Amino acid sequence: MILEERTYTLSTKFTLADYLEPYERIGLPVQRRILGNLVGGFTVEVGQLHSLVHLWGYDSFEERQRRRQELARAPEWVACLDIIRPMIATMENRLLVPTAYSPPLSPSGRA
């Protein structure tokens, strides 16, 4: 299993609520359907404030690629991006590979 960590820092022109309302209403349902394994969604309280972090689990890099490509073609996701993309100041993406001593993740993505 690999984890994808996606961090979005919003422009200070927008609030977290401005972003979360359309994301939760339009984007998250299609992401859950296509990407499948949401491990968690978080806001940042210490460090890079005004940021959101999403963790998605995949069985392999190839599975991640396939699912991300399918998401990019989904009309609902494209519509959501039209709304939320202008709110995002920076994006970071990391793929995390567990060590041998990392607790195994269940199919739900939780340890």
Secondary structure, DSSP 8 states (H G I E B T S, - for coil): -EEEEEEEEE-TTS-HHHHHHHIIIIIHHHHHHHH--EEEEEE-SSSS-SEEEEEEEES-HHHHHHHHHHHHH-HHHHHHHHHHGGGEEEEEEEEE---TTS----TTS--
